[in-house]
Amino acid sequence: TGKAVTLKAKRAGTFTIKVELGGKSDELTMKINKQGTVIQIKRIPTNKLRATVRAGTADEIVQQMNENVLYNSITAIDSEGYNVQVPVRWYDAQISSDKKSATVSGYAVTTREGDTNTYEYDYPGVYATDDYGVPLALYDASPITFGADQMSLYALSSEVMETTTGNNVWEYEYAKIFNANTIIASVGSVNGSQEEKDEALCNAYLMRGWSFFRLATVHCLPYSEANRSEMGLPLRLGTLFTEDISRATLGKTFDRILDDFREAEKYCVVDRVQEGFAWRASKCAIYGAFARVYLYMNDYDNATTYVDKALALAPGLYDYNNLDWATPVPYPATGTMAEDTLHYCETHNWNLQKIYKWSEWIYIRLQYLATQWHSPSQELLDCYVDGKNDRRFDLFYVEHGNRRFSVAYDWYRYNQLYDDCYAISGLTAAELVLMKAELQARSANWQDALVTLAPLREARFLPGTATVLTAASQSEALKQVLLERRREMPFTLRLMDIKRFAASVTPDDDVTIRREFYKVTQSGVDPSQKVQINVKGDDRRLAIPIPQQDIQNSQGAIVQNPF
């Protein structure tokens, strides 16, 4: 057919691929040393590529190029002299004055399409919370679409989660910590001005503290004074492999996170976010990081101090009415599904260059989901009480999203960025507004909370349709604010929210994850056994097990979470 098939290695090992065509067959055996293996590119010999595309706007030409298998990869030479195919992403087209030709700009994707320090691999954050949902009929329609790795998290089956290869949070966040430690250890011996060295230290400390915090929210119990003596993280602060890697207490882990942010603040000379460079540290980002951590710790006084300092330096809110639609994608009828057309927000086609320019960024972090299907629970869908006017629902929740995966069960797909590869998990202006409103709702000034939310809702709803939220009590005001937070940031911060709610002083915010699914064992999903899942925010099953391979490699130094 001329179409290409791309296979992604989910784990290391030797694989045999068998192809049958026209009564003939062939086999190819390959060995993958490591999941996500990166090919080192030595050079790309071609710097010009001629293509023929249909006439259209610049955006349409870019989309055609990205969807055409003839033009979405390019031959490169790897470090061993072999030819390899490298993906190409096209992002801009300049149409000539006579409308007969266009110059298209693109880039070779040689490092997972960008700076991996901004990626947050987060299977637990997606699959383990009540934002994710797989109705039994949806699973039954295509079990192969929902792998056992993901479903062990969905079923909160700890003994299976322990052995899964799909949970990369531990590996990738400690890789960032090692990068930060390398900078901190070596900055004194490299050339450069003191200003440049201070900037490097500022960024390294912020990155390390952020990664420790990410790991703590996934792999530890929620923070509280009662839990300070519970197991925290190995606090690796150097680059030597002889360093102690035993787990510190949860209290010492959070002390370290705050100390790293204080060090970052000490070296920071940039107040506001540099437009297009929000992966770099700024005082706004550091204050926002403090606010997020103190909110997680339920330390509302310190959280208020820092969110106010961050808001004073933050960019403005972006009006979602300025977002447009991408070109509709048609799907032909099949034996089990009727002809359909899917409508995507323009962010469906945004590459990293454009994502990085998002005007609300304060500190860029992107939840990365290789499976590309944030499948929303019915409970999450029901949060959008005015989905017709709420642009967050209209733009990002794709009706009939199952068609993207040829699954014959009608269900939504949350698709915020780049064909649902990414969702915003870093600091934004919107999160600061939501933190401010929540802190007000938890204080004596709870009546002010819903007023604080008004500008955010106006920026998210169709003009003139954003109703002003009301509440007759402090409890109702808090519930309204937390519901707005869930509508604004589904999937990305939900796990940490569920855990911190369990440790707060009020029961008004408590969450119990409830769902029906099949039993998940080491052998996979067992459709013959239905189970009812009920998990509260302080349940030890939400302290996601550390990958078994890392436990074994530590030779007893790292102790597994009890479950």
N, C-alpha and C positions, 0 to 999 in steps of 0.2 A: 504493500500500500504506500510505501514511501515514508511511513511514519516511524519515528524513533521511540524506543522503549528505554527508559532510564531505571536502573535498579540501584537502590541505596542499601549499603550493608548495615544492618541493624546490630550486628555483633561480629566479632572476629571468628575466623574459621575458614575451612575449605568448602567451596560451593560448586555445584555442578548445575549449569543452565542448559536445558534441553529445548531446542527449537524444532517445531514441526511445521512444514509448509509444503503444500502440494504433494503430499504423500512421501516426502523425503524428510529426514531429520538429521540434526547435527547436535553435538554436545560441546560445551566449553567449560572447562574446570579452572577455577581461579582461587587464589588464596588471599584472604584479607587479613592483614596482621592486626589491625585495630579498627574498631568502629570509628567512623569519621576520619579515616586516614587522610592526611593532607599531602598532595603531590607538590614537590618543590619545583617550581617553574624556572628554568634557566633563561629562556628567551621566547618571544613570540615573533616569528619571522614575518608575519603579515601585518602591515599597518593600514592597509586599505582593503575594503570589501565592497564589491559592487552588488547591488541587489535591485530587483525589479518588484515594485509593489503597486498595488492599486492606488489611484488618486484618493486623496482624503486630507483631513486636517493633520497637523503635526502630531497630535496625540494618537490619531488613528494609524498613522504610518508607524509610529513607535510600537503600538500594540501589534500590528501586523508582523513587524520584524521579530518581536519577542515570541510570537506564537508560531513562527515558521521554523521548522526544524533545520532548514537549510542555512539559517542565519543566526541561530541561538547558540552556536559554539564555534570555536576557532582552533586551529591546530597550533600547538605550542611544543617546545622542546624541553623535556624535564632534565633534572640534574644528571641523569645517567645517559642522556643523549637519545632517549626514545621519544617518538611522537605521541602526544597525549591530546585529548580534546578538552578544552577549557570552556566552561560556560561563558556566554557573553550576555550582558544586559544592556539594552538600548534605552536611552533616557531622554533624548531630545532630537528634533528634526527641524532643519532650516529649509524651507521651501523656496525655490528660486522664483524670481520675479515673473518668469514666463509660465510658472506652474507646471513645467514639464519634468522637473527633477528636484531632488532634495538631498541635502547632506545630513546624514544621521550620525549622531554621536553615541558612543557606547564605551563600555569598559569590560575588560576580562576579569572574571571572578576567580581570583587565585587564592583568596584567604577568607573563605566562607562569606564572600560578598561584603566584607567590611571588617572593622575592628572588633575582634571577638571579645574584647573587654566590655563592650556594651551589651553583649548577649547574655540573657539569663535563661539557661536551659532549665525548664521548670515543669516536668511532668507532674510532680506532687501538687504544685499550685493549681494546675488545671484539673486533673482527674480526681483528686481526693476531696474536693470541696462540693458544696451543694449548688454551686453555679453550673457544674457539669451534669449532664443527664443523658442516659441512654435507655429509652423505653425498651422493654423486652422485645417488642415487635421490631424495633429498629435493629437491635442486635441480631435477632433471628433472620432478618432479611439479608445480612451480610456479615457473618461472624469474622471473616478474614479481615474486614476493615478495622475491627477493634481487637488489637493484639493483646495477648495475655499479660504483657508487661504493664500496659495501661490499665487493663481491667483489674489487675491485682491492687492497684491504687484506688480505683473506683470502688472496689469491694472492701477496701481497707483491710486486706488480708496480709497481716504483717509478716507471716512466715514465708509468703511468696514475695512480698516487696523486698525482703532482705536479699534475695538472690536475683532480682531483676537486673537486666543490663540497660534498661531504658531510663533509669534515674541517674542523670548526669550532674545533678546540682553539686554534689560533693567534689567530683573531679574538676569541674570547670571553675568553681569558686576558689578552690585551693590553688588552681593554676594562676588565677589572678592575684591571689595572696602572695604566691611565690614571685610573680613579676614585681609586685609592690616591694617585697622584701629585698629583691635584687637592686632596685633603685635606691632604697634607703641605705643599704649596705655599701653601695659603690659610689654614691654621689660625691663623696668627699675626695675621690681619687680621679675624677674625670675633669676635662677641660670645660670651661664655661664661666660666665659671670656669676656672682653670688645671687643675683636676681633670677637667673635661669635655674640655678640649683635649688633655690627656695621654691620656685614654681614646681619643679619636679617632685620635691619632697611633699608639697601640699597635695598634689594629685595622688601621690603614692599612698599617703596616710588616709585620704578620703576613700580611695579605692579599697584599701585593706579593711578599713572599718566597715564599709558598706558590704563587702563580701562576708566578713564575720557575721554581720547582722543577718544577711540572707540565709546563711547556713544555720544560724541559731533559730530562726523562725520556722525552718523546715525540719531540722533534726533534733530539736530540743523541746521540752515542755514549755508552756507559756511562762514568761517571766512574772515572778511575784516575790515578795519577801519570803514567803513560805517555801518557795522553790529555789532559793539562791544556792542551796547546798546540793541540788540535783545536778546531774551530769550536764556539762556544757560542751565546749569544743576543744580540740587540740589547738593551742594558741601558738602557731608557728610564726615566730618573729624573725627568723634568720633564713639562711639559704643552705645550711649544712644538713646532710641527711642523718647525721648523728644526733640531731636536736631531739629533745624530749617531745614525743607526740601523744603522750597520755592526755586524757580529757581533763580540762580544768572544770571547776564548778560553774554553774550557770551564772552565779553572781560575778565571778572573776571574768567570765566571758563578756558580760555586759559592761563591766568596768573597763575592759580593754577596748571595746567598741567606742565608748565615750572618750577614752584617752586618745584614741586615734583621731577622732574628730577634733579634739582640742589641739592636737599637733597640727592638723591640717589648717585649722583657723590661725594658728600662730604664724604659719608661713604664707598665708594668703594675702595678696595685695589687690586682687581683682574683686570689686564689689558686685557688679551685675553680670549676668550671663552674657557671654560673647555670642552674638547672633551667628548661628551655623556651627558653633563650636561648644555646644552644651555638654559634650563629654568631658570638658575641662572643668576643673574646680573653680568655684567662685564663692564669695561669702554667702550669696543667696543660696547656693547649693548646699554649703556646709550647714547653714542655719536650718534649711529644710530637712537635711538628714538628721540633725539633732531632734527636730520636731517629730519626725516619723518615729524615731527610736523611743523618745520619751513618751509619745502617745502609746506605743506598744507596751511600754513599761507601766502604763497607767499613772504616770507622773504628770498630772495635768498642769501643775504650776509651771514647771520647766518647759513643757510642750507649748504652753501659751506664750511664754517669753520668746521662744525661738521661732514660732510660727509668725508672730508679729514682726520680728526682725527680718524674716525671709520675705514676708509680704511687702515690706517697705522697699525691697529691691527687685521684686518679681516682675516679669513681663505681664502684659494684659491678657485677658481671656480672648480666645478666638471664636468668632461667630460661625457656628456650623452652617448657617445659611449661605456661607460663601463656598461650601463644598459642593461640587457638581457630581454628576453621574458619569461613570465610564461607559464605553460602548457596550450595549447589551450582548450577552453571549448566548447564542441559540444552541439548543440541544435537540437533535432529531429523535423521532419516536423509536423505541426499541420494542422488543417482544413483551416487556413488562411495564414500560413507562411511555406515557404520551409525549408528544412533542412539547417542548417548553423553552422559555427564554428567561435567563437569570439576569437580574439587574444589580450591578455593583456600584458602590461609591467609587469616586476617582482614586481614593487611597488604595483600592485593590491593585492598582498598577504602580504605586509609588515605589521607587527604589530607595536604597539607603541614603543617597545624596539628598533626595527630596524629604525623606523622613527626618533626617537630621536638621532640616530647616524649619520644622514645625515650630511655630512661633511661641507655643506655650511651654516649651522645654525649659527645665531648670537644670536637670542632670539626667542625661540620656541613659536609659536602660530599656531593653526590649525583651519581653518574654518571647522566647523562641520555641515554636512548636512544630517539630518535623512532620507530624501527621496532618497538619493543616486543617484540622476540624475542631474548633471550639464548639462542641455540641451543647447547646444550652439546656438546662433543666426546665421543666414546666414552671417550677417555682421562680426561676430567674425571669422567664418570659412574662410571668404574671406581674412582675415588679413594674413593668412599663404600662402604667394604667392609662396613659394617653399616647399609645404608640403611633397614632395617626399624625400627631403634631410633634412628638419628641423625635428630633432628628437623629439622636443616638440609636434609636430603635429602627427608624426608617432606613438609615444609611448603612448600618453595620450588621443588622440581623437579616440574612439573606433567606427569603422564603424559598422553599424547595431546594435548599442548599445541598441536599443529599445527591442531587443530580451531578454535582461536581465529581462525585466518587462512584457514580453508576450504581447507587444503592436504591433499591425499589421500595423505599418507605419514606413518606413525605415528612421532612423535618428541617428545622432551621439550622443555619450555620452562622456563627458570629465571626465576621470577617472585617477586622479593623484595618489591618495594614498588609499589603503585598501578598494577596491571595492567601490570607490567614497564616502566613509564616510568623508574623509578629503581632504583638499587642503591647501597648504602652505600659511599662512597669516602673519606669523611673519617675523622678520628681517633675511635676508640672505645676503651672499656675492653678489649674483646677483643683489639684490635690490640696494645695495650701488653703484655698477657700473652704474646701470640705473639712479640713482639719480645724480651721478656725471656727466654723459653724458647730462642729461636734464639741469642741472644748467649751463653747458658750452654752450649748445644750446641757452640758454636764455641770454647769456652774449656776450661781444665783441669777445670772443674767440670761437665763434660758430663752426668754422671749425674743432676744436679739438674734438667735441662731437662724431662724427662718428668714429674717431680713437679710442676713449675710448671704444666704443662698440665692436670693432673687437675681443678682447679676449673672450668676452661673446658669440658672434656668433660662434666662432671657437669651443667653448665647447658645443654648442648646435646642430651643424650641422654634417652630415657625413663628414669624413676626406676629406679635399680638396674641399669642396663644399660651404663653407661659403663665399659668395661674400662680398666685401667691399662696404658698403653703400656710396652713394655720394649725394651731394646736391649743387645746384647752388646758394642758398640763405639761409639766416638765418631762414626764415619761413619754407622752405623745410627741413632744418636740424632738426628743432624742430618736425615737423610732423614725420620724420623718427624715431627719438628717441622715441616719444610717441607711435608709432606703435610697436616698438620693446618691449617697456614696456608692452603693451597690450598682445603681444604674449607670453611674459615670465610669466605674472601674471594675467591670466584671472580670472574674478569673484571676487577674494579676495580683491583687492584694487580699483576696478573700481568705486564704488560708491563715495569714497572720491576723486578720480581723477576727475570725472565728476563735482563734486561740487567745487573743488578748481579751475578748469579751468574757471568756470564761474566768478570767482572773480579775475582772473589774469588781467594784464594790456593789454594783446594782445588778439584779437579775433581769432587768428590762432589755438588756442587749444579748442575753444568752442565746446560743444557736445549737440546735441538735441536727446533725446531718441524718436525714431519713430517706431511704430508698429501698426499692426491691430490685434484686438482681439474682444472678446465678452464683452458685458456689465456685470460688476460684481456688485451685490447688496447684501444686507444683507441676501437675500434668496439663494444666490449662483451665479453661472455663468449662464447667460441667452443666450443660443445659437441663439435665435431668433433676437438678436440685436447686430449687428457688430458696433464697435467703432474704430475710428482712434485716436491713442494716440501720442501726441507731447508734450514733456516735456523738458524744458531747465534746465541747471544745477543749476540755482538760483531759480527755481520754488519752491514754498512752499510745494508742494506735496513731494519733496525729503527730507524735514525735517519730517521724518517718525513719525506719531503720537505715543505718549506715550501710552502704553496699558491702556485701559479704567479702568481696575480693579485697577491699581496703582493710577490713578487719583481719583477714588472713595475712595480708602483706605486712601488717604491723607486728606480727608475731606476739600477739597478746597485749601489746601496749594500748591499743584502742579497744575499749569495752563497748559491746553492742547495747543499744537501748533495750530495756526489758519490755516484753509485750506478752 
